[in-house]
Amino acid sequence: MAERWTPESWKNHPVKQQPEWPNPKELADTCARLASYPPLVFAGEARSLKAALANVAEGKAFLLQGGDCAESFNEFTANAIRDKLKVLLQMAVILTHGLGKPIVKVGRIAGQFAKPRSSPMETKDGVSLPSFRGEAVNASDFSEEARQPDPSRLERAYFQSASTLNLLRAFTSGGFADLKQVHTWNQDFVAASPQGQRYAKLADQLSDSLRFMEVLGINSGNTPILREIEYYTSHEALILEYETALTRIDSLTGRHYDCSAHMLWIGERTRQPDGAHVEFLRGVHNPIGVKIGPEISVDDVLTLASRLNPGNEPGRLTLICRFGHSKIGGCLPRIINACKSEGLKIVWSCDPMHGNTYGTPNGFKTRSINHIMSELEQFFAIHRAEGTWPGGVHFELTGGNVTECVGGSQEVREEHLENCYQTTCDPRLNAAQSLDVAFLVAETLRQMG
C-alpha cells in the first residue's frame, strides 16, 4: 500500500543536500512565517503551464528554459532582471520562427537561490568551512561567519522572488515583450555579429512575416498576443523546508501546489526514487522536471516516472537530459526506448551545460559552445532516429556580457575568462552566446525538418 502523502511526509525518507542549520528553532520560526505569507504563484498558473507542456509532450510546442545558475542577492536590480528576460524573449522569437511552433518560456528565476554541492565542506589553505550552498542558505565569502547557514536568508529569498515576479509580470504584460521590439533587438544583434551573414536569412524571413501581418492589419496595437506573453518561473526544489512552507491547497481543486514557482525540478544529486525530494514532489501538482545524467539506470527512470506521474499525464513530467557531448550517444537511446515501450508521455529536454563543464589551466570552470552544440545536435538526431519529439532545451545564461563560457561569435577564449568572470557557481552563456545558440538550434532543427 502506497504511503499517504502530506507536505511533510518527505521527512520519513532519506534526505540529501540539506544545510546543517545551527538553530532549529530559528528555522522553524522562519518557516512558520513563510507559511503565513501569500503564495508567490497561483495554482491556476501552474495548471496553465502544465497544459502548455502537454502540447510540448505531444510535439505541438517547444520548451525554452533558462536563467542563472544561482540567483544573487547582490545583483538584484531592475536592469539585471530585464536583461535576463530580454535574452530569453529574443531566443524564443528565433526558435518560434525557426521551428514554426509555439515556444513555452520558463525562466530559472525568482527562486533559484540554492545549489547542491559535491562536498559539504570546502578547504582553502588548510581551513575547512561549510560549502557555499546558494544565497538562500549562506554567503559565498570564505569566512566562518559568511558560511554559517542562516534561516533568515530563506525569508530574504522569498521577498526577492516576490519583487522579481512583480517586475516580470509588468514587463511581460506592459509592452516590453512586443514581438516587433524583440525582433528589432535580434536585428541589431545580427548586424553587430561576426556571424551575422549566417543568421541574416532567418532574421530576414521573420521581417517579411511581420511586414505581411502589418499589411493584413495585424499589429501589437490591436492584437494583444503580439505584445503580451506567458512567462513562467522555475527552480530546483532543493531546500525542502522552504518548499514545504510555500505549499498551499488550491481552493478550486483541493490539491496541493508548491507556490514558490510554476515548475520545480529535482537535481541529479537528489533524484533517488526512495528519497525525500521525490517523495515531496510526487504530491504537489505543479509540472515537475528531473535532471538525468549518465549514471542513471533505465529502471530508475521508469520508477521515477511511475512515482512522479502515476497517471501518465502529458505535461506533468519533464526529463532534463544532462549527459555531456561525449556520453549522450551511449545513454539516451536506451532510455527513450524504455519510455516508448511503456507508453510514457514525457517532455524530453536537453541541458547541454552540466555535462560539459571542465577546468582550465588558469583555474576557471568553463563550458565550450562547441561541446554545447554537439550535445544538442546529438539530442535532436537521436530523437529523430527514435521517432520522438526533442521537446526542449535548458540553459544557464545571463543577460550580461560576462566571459564564462568559451566560443561563440565573440570568440571568447580561455585566456579571456578572467576579463568578466562573475558567476558564484557555474559558468553561464552571455547574451550574445545565448543568441548564437538559439540561431544554431533553429538552423539545426529546420535542416532536420
N, C-alpha and C positions, 0 to 999 in steps of 0.2 A: 504494500500500500504506500502510495506516494506521501511524503511528508507534507503536512499542511503548511502553506506559505504564509508568512507575515513579513512586514517590513524589517523585522529583526531576527527572522529565522536563520539568516546567514551566520549569526553568532554561534550556531551549533555546528558549523563546518570549519575545516581548516582555512585559515586566512593568511594571505601573504601581502607583503609590501605596505603594511600599515606602520605609521610612525609609533615610536615609543613615547607617548605623551607623558610628561613628568608629573602632571597634576590631573588625575582622573576627574575630580570634582569640577575643575575649571572647564574641562572638555564637556562634561555633562551639562553644565550651566550654559555653555556656548551653544550646544546642540539644541537645548530646550528653547533658547531664544530664536535660533534659526527655524525651528519647527513652528514658531508662532508668527513668523514673517510671511508676507504674501508670496505666492509662487512666482518664480522667475518667468516661466512659460505656462501656457494653458494646455489642458489635456486635448482640447479640440484642435490645437495647432499640431500637436504630436500625431493625432489621427490624420490630419491633412498630409503630413509628411509621409506617414505610412502608406496612404493612398497613392502619393506620388512615387514612392519607392516600389509599390506594386506594379506600376507601369514600367519601371526600370526592370524588375524581375521578368516581366513579360516581353522585354525587348522593344518597348514603345518609347523609352526615355533613357537618359544617361545621367549618372550621378557625378557631380564635381564637388569634392570635399577638400577643404584646405584651410590653412592658417598656421599660427605659431606653433612651434614645438611646445613651448610653455609660455603662457602669458606672464607679463611682468607688472608689478605694482609701480615700478619706476617709469615705465614707458606708457603710462596711462594718459593719453591726450586725445583730443578730438581728431587731430590730424593723423595720428597713428591708426586709429580705428577706421577713419575714412580711407586711408591708403590701402589697408588690408581688404576692405570691401571693394574698393575700386579695382584692384588687380583681379579679384575673383569674378567681378562683373565682366571685365574685359575678356578673361579666359572663357567665361560662359558664352559670350557672344560669338567668339571664334569657333567654339565647339558646336554651338547651335547651328551655325551656317555650314560648318564642315560636315556634320553628321546628319543634318536635316531632321533632328529630333529635339524635343524639349530637354532642357538641362535642369536637373534638380540641384539647387545650390545650397550647400551645407557648409557653414564655417566651423573651423576649430577655434572657437571664440566664445567669450562671455562664460567662461568656466574652466578653461584648460590651464589650471593653476597647480596641478600635481603631476609628478613624474615617478615612475618606478625606477629603481636603481639596481645595478648588478651586485652591489655590496652595501650593507647597512652603514659601513664606516668608510671614511676617506682618510688617507695618511699622506701628510706632507712634511718633509724634513723631520721625520721621526715622531710627529704629532698626529694622533688619530682623533677624528671628530665625526659625529654623525654626518652622513652624506646629505647633500642638498636634495630635497625632495619636492621642490617647487614652492612658489611663493605662498601657497595656501598652508604650508607646513613650517618652513623655516627660511632663513635668508642665505644667499649664496656666498657671502663673505666668509673667509676661513677663520672663524674665531668661535670660541666656546659659546659665547652669548648668541651670536648670529645663528649657529647651527642647532640651538635648542628648539625642539618642536614647540610651537606656541599656538594654542587653540584660537586665540583672538584673530589669527590670520584667516581662519575659516570664515569668520564674520566679515573681514575685510574683502575676501574673495567674493562673498555674496553681494556686498554693496557695489563693488566694482563691476561685477557681472550685470547687476541691475542697471547701472548707469550706461554700460556698454550696449545693452539691449535697447535701452531707451533711444540712444543715438542711432543705432542700426534701424530701428523701426521708422525713425524720422527720415533717414536717408533713403530707405527703400520705398517709401510712400510719398516722398516730397519732391520728386523730380530728379534727384541725384542719379537714379538708375535709368534715366531716359535713354532708350536704345540709340537714338541719334547721337547723343552726347558720348555714350560709351564707344560707339563706332568712331567718332572723331578722335578719341584718345588712342584707339588702335591705329588709325591712320597716321597719327603723329609718331607712334612707335615704329611703324613700318618705314616711314620717311627717314627716321634717325638711325635705323638698324643697319649694320653691315650686311645682314641677311635680308634686307628689305625687298630686293628683287624676287627672292624666293617666296616671300609672304604676300607680295603685292597682288597676285592673281586672286587669292581668296578674299583679300580686303576689297578689291575692285568689284568682285561679284556681289559682295554684301552692299556696296554703294549702289550698284544697279538695282538691287532688290528694294532698297529704301526709296530710291527715286521712283520706282514703279508704284510703290504703295502711296507715295505723295500724289502721283498722277490720279490714282483712284480715290483720292481724298482721305486716305487713312494716315493719320499722324498722331503724335503724342497728345495733341490738344483735344482730340475727340475720341481717342482710343486709349483708355487707362492702362491696358496691358502693355503698351509701349513705354510707359513711364513709371510703372509700379511693378515690383517683382515679389515673389515669395522667396524669402531667405530664412533659412533655419540654422539653429545652433547645435553644436555637439561638443562633447569632450569625453575623455576616458573616465569612466566611473571607477575611480581608484580608491579614494578615501571614503570608506563605506559609512562611517558615522555621519559625514556631511550629506551623502546621498540619501541616507535614511531620514535625516531631519527635513529634507526637502521633498519627501514623498507625500503625496496627497491623494485623497479619494475623490474621483471625479463625480460631481453631483449629478451628471446626466446618466452615467453608465454604472456607477457604483464600483468602478475598477480603480486600482492603484496606478498612479503615474508618478514617475520621478520628474518633478517640475523644476529641476535645475537646468535642464536642456531638453530640446526636442528629441535628440538622438543621443544615446550613450553607447560607448563601446568598451569591450573587455580586451585588455592588452595581452600580448604574447606571454608575459610572465604570470598572469593571473587567470588563465583560461582553463584551469583544471576542472574537468566535468563535475567533480565532487566538492569543488572549492566554494568559498564564501561568495566570491564575485558572481559566479554563475548562479548560485542559489538566490542572491539578491535580485539579479536582473531577470531571472525567469518569471518573477512575479509582477513586475511592472509592465505596463502595456505600451511603452514607448517602442519605436523601432530600435533594434539592437544590432550592433556590429561586433564581430570577433576578429581580432588580428590572428592570422595563422602563418607560421613560418616553417622552415624546412624540417624542424624536429617533430612536427605534429604527425600523428598516425591517422590513417583513414578511419579507424574505429573511433578515435576521439572526435573527429569531425562529425561523424554520424551521431555520436552520443550527444555532442553539443547541440546539434540541430534538433534532436529529439527533446532535450531538456528546455531549450530556449524557444522553440517553435513547435510545440507538440501538435498544434492544429494545422501545421504546414501552410500558414497564411502568407501569401505573397506580400512583400514589403516589410515583414516583421524582422527578417534576419539577413544581414549583410556579412559575407565573408570577405575580409580585407586581407588580401594575399600579400605577404612581405617576405618573399623567398630570397631575393638577390638575383642579379642577372646571370650568375653562373650556376644557380641551382633550380630556377623556376622550371626549366625543361624537364628535370627529373622528378619534380614534385607535383606540379599542378595537374597533369593529365589524369593520374590515378585518382586524385580527389574529385575531379569533375566527373569521372566515370562512375565512381561510387555514388555520388549525389544524384546523377542521372538515373542510375539503376533503382534508387529509392524513390524517384519522382519528386525530389525536393525542390521547392520553389525558393530560390536563393538569388539575392543580388550579389553578383561577382564583381568585386572592386580590387584594383591593384594599388598597393602602396609601394612605389619603387624607390622609396627613400631609405627605410630602415635596414634593408638587407644589403645596401650598397655603401655603407659608411666605412671609411678607412682612415688611418692616421698618416700624416705626412712627416717627412724627416724633420721639419721645423716645429713639430709638436701640436699641429691643429687636427681636429676631426673634420673631415670633409666628405663630399659626395661629388661624383662626376656626372655631368649631364649625359655623357656618352653611355655610362652604365645605367642611368635612369631610363634613358630612351631604349636601351637594349632590353631591359626587363619589360617595359611597356609593349614594345613591338612583339616580344615573345608571348606575352599575356594575350594580346589580340590574336596572334596567329594560332595559338593553342585553342582558344575558344572557337575560332573559325573552323579549325580541323575537327573539333568535337561537336560542332553544330549548336553551340551555346552562345549566349549573348554576353560579351565583355562589358558589364554594365556600368563601370565607373572607375574613377581614379581618385587617389587620396594623396595630397601633398603637404609637406611642411614648407611654408612660404611666408614671406613678409612683403609689405608694400614699399619697403625702404630699399636703398641702394647698397645693401651690405655685400661683403665679399666672403661668403662662407662655403659656397659650392663652386667647383671649377667647371669651366666650359661655358657654352652658350655664345650668343652673338657678341657679347662684350669680351669674349676670350679671356675670362678670368683664369689665371694660372695659380699654381700652388704658392709661388712667391708673392702673389697679390693678396693672399688671405689675410695677412696682418694689417692690411690697409683699413678694413672696416669689418672686423670680426666681432659681432656684438651679442651673439646668442648666449644665453645662460645654460643651454643644454645641447641640443643637436643642431647641425648646420641646416640652414634654410635656403631655398631658392629666393633670389631677389626678384624685384618686379619684372625686370627685363628677361631674366631666365624663366620666370613663370610663363610669360607670354611666348617665349621661344618654344617651350614645351607644349603649350596649348596649340600653337600653329603646327608643330610636328605631329602631335596626336591627331589633329583634324586631317592633316595630309595623309597620315598612315591609314586612318580608318576609311577615308574616301577612296584610296587606292585599293583597299581590300574589298570595297563595295559593301 
